[in-house]
């Protein structure tokens, strides 16, 4: 997979766009979770499709947001780094677990999707409360 990161987009504008993407992802993830209770095959397909956008989003956050934090606010970066490390679990789920879901029962598959949705929504909130404010502060230094 190849993603092109726009390094010319101003950080404040980028953060607003990423927040809007969080809202979109959250809405779509909740629809996927609901679908997974009755039609795991459909939910898995929807998740695979959404996964591409989530991966691009995570790459942008790491390439741009963490870059400005590490360049200008490294002494305050510990919490942001921990939040960004959660991308590893998200990517693991999208790269590996999704393809295994069809081997599970409907109920087990729905449980795994529900946990992924809950963890993702919590992650979005942590980014908005911890990472984005620090990136905005660092960008203005």
N, C-alpha and C positions, 0 to 999 in steps of 0.2 A: 504494500500500500504506500502511496506517495501523497503527501499533503504539502501544500505550499502555504507558508505562514507569511502574512502581510506585516512586515516590520515597520511599515510607514503609518499604520493606523495608530492614532494617539491612544495612550493607555486609558484615559477616562472614557473615551468613546468605546473602546474595546470591552471594558468592564461592563458598561451598560448593555452592550450586545450579548456578552456572556450571561448576564443576569436574565435577559430575555430568553436566551437559549435554555437556561435552567428551567424557567416556567414552562416552556414548550416540552422539554424532556420530561418534566414532572407530570404534566397532563398526559402525555403519550404513555409513560411508564404505568400510570394508574389504569389507563385503558387496557394495556397489555396484561397487567395483573388481573383485572376483572375478566378478561378473555381467557386467561390461563385456567380459571376455575371450571370452565366448561369445554374449552377447545384448545388443548395444549399445542397442537400442531400449528394452529393459526397464531397463537401467542409467540411461539418460537420464531416463526417467520417475521412477525412484526418486530420482535426483539433484534433479530439479525439485521433487519433494515435500519432500525434506529441506532444500533450499535456502531455503524459506520460514522454517523454524526457525532455520537458521544466520543469516539476515539479521536476524531479530528479536533473536537472541543478540548479534550484533555491535552493533546499535543500543543495546541495554541496556548493553553494556560501554562504549561511547563516551559515552552520556548519564550514566551513574552512576559508573562506575569512574574514567574519565578526569576527570570533573568533580571528584571528591574529591582526586585527585592534583594537578590544576591549582590547586585552591583552597588546598591545605595542604602540598604538597610539590613545588611548581613547579621549584625549584632542582635536584631529583633526577629530573625527568621525561623527560629526553632519550631514554633507552632505551625507556621505556614508549611514548613518542610514536612511535618507529620501529616498534615492534611493532604498535601500533594502525593505523599507515599501511598495514600488510599487508592490512587489511580492504578496501582499494581493489581489490587484485588478486582477492580472494575474491569481492567483489561483481561485478566485471567478468566473472569466469568464470560466475557464477550468472545474471547478467543478459544477457550476450551470447554467450559461448562455448557454453553448453549448447545453445542453439537452432541453432548451426552444426554441432554434433557429428554430426547425422544425415547431413550432406553428406560426411563423411569415411568412409574405409574402416573396417571393424571394428577392424583393427589400430591405425590412427591415432587413432581415437576412444578406444580402450582406453588408448593411451599418454597422451593428454591427460587422461583421467580419473585415471590412475595418478599423474601429476604433481600434479594438483589434490589428490588424497587425501594424498599425501606432504607437500605444502606445508601443507595444513590441519592435519595432525597435528603437524607441526613448530611451526606457529603456536600451537596449543593449549598445547604444552609451554612455549613462550616466554612466553605470557601467565601461566602458572602459576608460572614461575620468576622473572619480572621484574615484570610488571604487578601481579598480585594481591598479592604481599608488600608492594609499595610502597603500594598502595591501603589495605591493612590498617593499615600504619604511619601513613599520612596520616589515616585515619579515627580513629585513637586519639589524635591530637594535639589 
